[in-house]
């Protein structure tokens, strides 16, 4: 492994996770500048630095919100002296926000872990075995990919113009699944069956989706074309609340479209929404 010196601007859930993972992998942390919250994980406090100066580093990581990247890039440009690579952690924002840094000779990249990072300590462990989408020219891509591998991650190259599709896929793979489980939790509470009773079903379904392919893994009344059962499901959800009925209807629509059954269920869903 090539040991790198790395500075971080921002140390929240993503930045803090990657900083801790880098430290544990044997890299040198040169400085950690807190983001707007001012918080830094306790394990990184020894490297806390104030704004205005960053020690010479092989890599600087901008771990701030997408809407702050441009302003932060402009602000830190005068701090940097000979930093070869600067990257941000957004899976959506173009590399153009780093123009103030490329203008002074830095190579730019983005480094987007395809993983949910709930807090820095947990997130640092979750990075091992996860994929990371990297956008960069050939030379910085090689450096960022090598860094990713040193953290136990699997780098995959992401073209700039494909970022919106990638970021949408990541949201669907994470938050959309969690949103479906929030619907499950409400329905489970209404039935008196504990939420944990559905956990194995969820895990098996996800394993099947990745093992067989999402469409082959679909089962249940929508796939069978059982409109009567789906109608009763929709009624049960709407009886708990109109909001839950609308959410369940949206999930029925997504399932029916994926299964090629939408014409059979369009009227049922429209009735719930009317």
N, C-alpha and C positions, 0 to 999 in steps of 0.2 A: 504493500500500500504506500502511495505517495502521501506523506504527512503534509497537510496544508495549514497555513495560518489564515484564520477566517474571522471577519468582523461582522457583527449583526446589528442592524438598525431595526429595532422592534423585537420583542421577545414574548409575544403572546402565545396563543395555542400552537400556531404553526411554527413561528420563528423560535420559540422556546423549545419546542419538541426537536427541531432540527439541530439547534445549538447543543442541547444536551446529548443527542445521539452522536454528534460530531466529537464532542468532548470524550464521550465514552469509547469512541472508535480510535482515539489517539491523536486527533487533530488538535492544533493549538488555537485557542480562542484569544484573539487580540483585544477585542473590546465588545461590549454589549451596550448599545444606546437604547434606553427605554423608549417605547412608543408613547402615545398620548396618555395612556393610563398611568404611566410611571412605574408599572410593576415589572419586576424581573424575577424569574424563578430563583429561590434561595441558593440553589446549587451554582447559579451564574453570577451571584452578587459580587464575587471577587473581581469580575471583569467589567463591572458597571463603569461606563464612561459618560461624561457630560457631552452635550452637543458642541461641535466646533472643532473636534480633533478625532482622527482615527489613526492608530498606528499603522505602519506599512503592513499590508496583508496580501496574500495571494488571491483572496476572494472576499468581496463584500456582499452581504445578503440584505436586501431591502424587504423586511417582513412586516409591511404595513398594509393597510386597506387599499384596495384598488383605487379608490377615489383620492387617495393621498399620495400615490406613487409619483406623479409628475412633480408635485411641489417638493417632495422629499428629495427626488433626484436633483432638482435645481439647488436645494439647500445644501446638499452634501458635496456637490461638485468641488467647491473650494477646499474641502477637507482632505481630498484624496490626492495622493502623490505616488504615482507609479503603480496603482492597483491594476493588475492585468484583467480581472474579470469582475463584473458586477451582475448580480442576478436578482430578479424579484420572484415571488412565490405565487403569482397569479396564474391561473389556468385560462384566463379569459383576456387579460389586458395585453395589448401589443407591445413589442419591444421598443416602439417609438417613444414611450414615456421615459426611456433611459437615454434619450438623445443628449441631454446635457452632460452625461457621463461618457458616451461614445465620442462626443466632441472633444474631450480632453484625452482621448486615447484608450479608454477602457473598452474591452469586449463585453457585449451584452448577452444575457440569456435569461430564460425563465425556467423555474424548477418547481413543478406543481405535484406534490405527493398525492397519489390517488388513494387517500385514506382519510377517515374521520379522526380528528385529533382533539379529544375533549379537554385535555389539559397537557402541559408540557411533559410532566413525568410519565403519564400514561402514554402520551403520543410518541415519546422517544422510543418506547418499546414496540409500539405498533408499526413503526416505520420498517422494521426488519421484516423482509418478505413482501413488502408492498411495492407496487409499481410507482414510477414517477415519470411524468410527462415533461420532457425537456425540449425547449425551443432555443436554438442557437446556431450560429454558423459552425463549420466543421471543427475548427480548433477549439473554441470554447465548449462545443458540445462534448468533445472527447474528454476535456477536463471535468466538466460537470457530471458526465456519465461515470467517470472513474470515482469521483467523490461519492456519487450515489451508491455504487457498488461497495465502497468501503463502509457504508452504513447498512449494508445488507439489503439494499433496494435493487429493483430491476428497472433500469432506465429504458424508456421507449421514446423515440423521436417524434415530436409533434410539430407539424408545419404551422406556420403562423395563421394561414387562412382557415385551418381546421380547428382553431381554438374554440369558437362558439359551439361547434358540435361536440367536441370533447367535454367541455364544461357542462353542457346540457346532459350528456351521458352520465357524468359523475353525480350530478344532482339527482337524476332518475335512479341511479344505483344506490344512493344513500338516502336522501331526504324523502324521495317519493315512496321508498319502501317503509321508512319510519312513519310517514303519514298514513299509509295503509294499515300499519300496526296500531296507530292511534284510533282509527276506525274500529279495528278489532277490539281494542280495549273497551270502547264505549258499548259495543254490542255484547261483549262478554259480561260487562257489569250488569247489563240489562237482563242477561240470561241466568245470572247466578253462577256461571261456570268461571273458575279463576283463569286469569290471563295466561298463567304458566301452562295451563292444559293445552294451549295451542302452540307452545314453543317448538316442540319436536316437529309438528306439521310445517311450521315456517322454515325451520332449518332444512328439513327434507326437500321442501319445494325449491329453496334456493340452491341446494346441492344438485337437484335434478336439472334446474335451469342452466347451470354452468356445465353439467356433465352431458346432458342430452341436447341442450339448446332450449331457449325460452319457449318457443312455440310447441316443441314436443313435450315440454314439461307441464303445459296447461292441462288442468282437469276440472271437473265440476259441472254444474248445471248449464252455464253459459256455453261451454264447449260442446255439451250434449245437445244443446238446443232446447232445453227444458224450460220453456217460458213460464209455465205455471209456478215452478219452484222459485224462479228469479223474481216473479211478481210478488210472492209472499216474502221473500227476502227484502225487497224494496219497501214493502209495507211495514215490516218489522223495524227497519232502520228509521223510516219516517215517523213511526209511532213514538220513538224515543225523542227525536227532535227533528225539525225541518232541516237544520244544518247537517245533521248526520245523514238524513235521507238524501240530501243533495250530494254529499261526499260519496256515499255508497253508489249512487247513480253514476257518478263520474268514473268510479272504478269498474262498474259493470260495462260502461261504454268502452273504456280502454281495453278491457278483456275481450269484449265482443268484437271490437275492431281487430285486435291481434289474432283472434281465432277465425276471422272471416265470417262472423255471425251477426254483424251489426244490423243488416236489414231485418232480422228476426226480432231484434230487441229495441230498435229505435223508438217505436211507439210507447213501449213500457217506460223507457227512460224519459221521454218527452212528457208523459203523464205525471211523473213525479216532479218534474221541473215546472209544470204549469201551475 
